[in-house]
Amino acid sequence: MQIRRRASVRSQVIVAGVIALVGAALPAFPAVADGTPAPTPSAAPKTMSTSSEEIPTDQFIVKFKERDGIQSVDRKSSFGRAASAVGVPVQAVRTMATGEEVVRTDRKLAPAEASELVSTLAADPSVEYAEPDSIMRPFADSPNDTYYNLQWAHGTGNGGMGVLGAWDVSQGEGSVVAVIDSGILNHSDLNANVLPGYDMISEPEIARDGNGRDSNPRDEGDGTYYGQCGVGWPSEASSWHGTHVAGIIGAVAGNGKGVAGVAPKTKIVPVRALGICGGYISDIADAIVWAAGGTVAGVPANANPARVINLSLGGRGVCPASYQNATDFARGKGASVVVAAGNENIDASQVRPANCKNVLVVGATKKDGNKAYYSNFGVNVDVAAPGGDMRFSGADGIVSTLNDGLDVATTEDYYLKEGTSMAAPHVAAVAAMMYSKLPALTPADIEQRIKETARPVYNCNCGAGFVDAGKALKMLAEDVAPIIPGTPTIYGQTKVGAMLTANPGYWSPGQVLKSYQWLRNGDPIPYQRLDQYVLAPEDANAVISVKVTGAKTYAASVSATSAPTAPITPADIYSVSPKITGPAYVGSVLKADVQPWGPAPVALAYEWKRNEDPIAGATGSQYSITEAEIGASITVTVTGTKLGHTTVSLTSEATAAVLPADKAVTPAAVEFVDAPLTDQDTYTIPETEGVEYRVAGEVATPGTRPATGRITVTAAAKDGFVLKAGSTVEWTERFSAKGPDFVPPAVSPFKDVLTTQQFYREMAWMADAGISKGWVEADSSVTYRPLTAINRDAMAAFLYRIAGSPDYTAPAQSPFKDVSTTQQFYKEMAWLAEKGISSGWTEGDGSKTYRPLTPINRDAMAAFLYRLAEKPDFQEPATSPFHDVLTTQQFYKEMAWMLEMEISTGWLEANGSRSYKPLLPINRDAMAAFLYRMP
């Protein structure tokens, strides 16, 4: 068989690149078997121009402002002024479907002249906007010279759309696609799916049929001679572009010949808007409006309004208002407008109508699924689809219906082409199948679903990626298919207060939105519509189930209910056994001490018992003992009840046997005497009938005793007696070295200590007690230097003096290597060593050092004072009271004793904890406070 290669028309004004419309003629596909090499073409391809220079135009679009008072004479004046500006006559031709006026000059204007005319018109106060009625061309490119395969774009390979999978759902039945292009030819593989269309070309010389607009959309050919479309523009054969685009969409399938369209049962409405050298924007805009079911003056209504409009055309420039108005109208009528991105490998934002809003812009991919070399890209591109790349093999183009005629139509045939002109109709066909399956979809739905199911294209910058027809239709089928419910189940503890969780089971097909309603004994529980439910008290002993309702936008809702749970068991009441407070003697009032029961609120009931027998009428939280209870023990039973919870009853421990009222005694108070001198401090234990006093856990006989440190005395009833309610049973006193509270003088004894200063009383006491006299300065004043750290030698002197400066003779030989016998405070430091208050440090040579001039830290100070107090019996707590002192730390016991004796309470931090700062040197003012508080 002979295979003739053929060149096609390419775009001029808005063309975004070069796209091959032609590859090889295919008169008898069955004759080509797998493995058969493609025959050598009988003729070389015709040369095509690749220029994208704008074709001169003689038509312009003018939109006048909508306001009262504008008459036709005003419009003529506007045209007249514009004509004078450029030196050519301007006359109105017609009104477009969207209200704009089309005007014409008596010759085609070069771009500079056209720009001047547009500027003059736009400056007119009665004009809203003006723009060139530019000539659009089909996107096309030079062909390749071989042919091998028909429909790789339908397959499931990297470059295939999975069309057969889509056909399991729809083949486009009932959908209508308008192809706004160069018209259509008679073709036996296409005719069955072609509906009446229209020729929207208003200029006879462009239409090539001898008249303007008419009802015959037949493609009369768009072949040109050299220079016909512009200076230097090459001659080109007719492209039959519209027939090729229509075949990609809706060629008949299963008829044993030719090719199959992507949507082989959809119908095509051909709208001719491109002719010799292309077509005017005004004609294309009117074609869009008419195709969508709008009214165009002088044109009968479209009997088959399209749900999809394919525009495989365009050129450079901003989106004109006339285009935008038309596409907005179509979208408002529920039609998806699918636009080719263009073929110059540039950003599609430079190409119209791809840069218009409310259009679905399609870039091109090649057989391996990657971006075609020529395809435009960028944020304006929404998706990509097969466009082909015939540079290396004709079989890598897109095959579709065409004609063998070079100028006028002759014999029907099939040709391979490449370009975004071929990519756009693939997507238009997918949209048609989706509308066929679900007519209620909107253009926004179509775009969203196509994008959602697209697969990524590497290094493409083409929006959501490659359109997957099979996946898009499968998802749509799932969305409209009846819901198959799952089997809901419930898991979780069936007890009041526990949380139940609903497992809805598996619901299909597709994405099913699920909602929940929890049921108690089959009745809805108000406001419980989540997948989890916390069992309420009202659920006790009831059974719980959950109803799950599945919903999809395009399918009826379905509900399924789980099996009921076992009866819900009541929750537990947490409680503590009650205690009885108050002494057990006639006339005493006993009270039930009940810790909080929960979860609150819990209703409590009381029952008092005598020797385990209920006492009539004793049902309050307290009970006054009568003579009837003498010799008996008393208990109280507390019962807690709460809705949905198990009732709990707890009984207190029994009181001691009730005694007569005359056996109730009141302990006499212990007397403490804090004398000026430590050796005169005493406390006196009285003698009271029926009362036993204890000190440090030991029974103490009545009488006066010497006191030191902290003294605590407790009282208890002897056998056969009971302490009266409200009796004081414990007395505590802390005896300090200072004696009774010291009243400081009104005038400070120290020049550098204010009477309002912290620790003034304690520092004045130090002077009064002769513990520290301070320093006599040159002016005879006395200073205390309160913020100076106290050294170890001065500390020895302070401790010696607070101990009463006992009679002591220091040894002739110093116990410390670094303290001489003639040194200040030698006697006091030697006394510290002898008393075991400070043993100093043992050096490497075995000698002892005291380090007298070293400041003493707060931890070591605690140790000195504890030893000075003769190491009182003290059990340090298991948990440190200071956050910065470890229980394993040196002197921990002594620092904890300081807090217990209230000698040092440390610092209260912002977080509520206490710190001691053990390694901080102690200043003379704080030292005074420590000594003042010493027991």
Protein Blocks (a to p, Z undefined) as FASTA:
>chain_A
ZZddddddddfklogbdcdfbfbdcfblmlpcghiacdddfbdcddddfbfbdcddfbdc
ddddddehiafklmmmmmmmmmmmnopacddfbdcfkopacdddfbdcdfklmmmmmmmm
mmpmkbmbdcdddddddddddddfbdfbfklmlmmbfkbghlmmmmmmogoioiacdddd
ebjcddfklmmmpccdddfbfbfklnonopacdfbfcdebjadcehkloghiacdddfkl
mmmmmmmmmgcehklpajadfblmbccddddfbdehiaafklmmmmmmmmnopacehiac
dfbdcfbdcddeddeddddfklmmmmmmmmmnopacdddebjnhpafklpcfklpghiac
dddddfkopacfklccdjklmbdcdebjaklomklmccddddfbfkbccbdcddddedjk
lmmmmmmmmmmmmmmmmmmbcfklmmmmmmmmpccdehklnojbjcdfklmmmmmmmmmp
ccdddddddeddddehiacdddebjadehjddddddddeehiacehiacfbdcddfklgo
pacddddddddfkbccdddddddddddddddddddddddeddddehiacddddddddddd
ddddddddeehiacehiacfbdcddfklgoiacddddddddehiacdddddddddddddf
klpccdddddddddfblklgccdddddehiacdeehiacdedddddehjadddddddehi
acdehiafbdcddddfklpaddddfbdfbfklcfkbghklmmmmmmmnomagbjadfkop
aceklmbccdfklmmmmmmmmnopaaddddfbdfbfklcfkbghklmmmmmmmnomagbj
adfkopaceklmbccdfklmmmmmmmmnoppaddddfbdfbfkbcfkbghklmmmmmmmn
omagbjadfkopaceklmbccdfklmmmmmmmpZZ
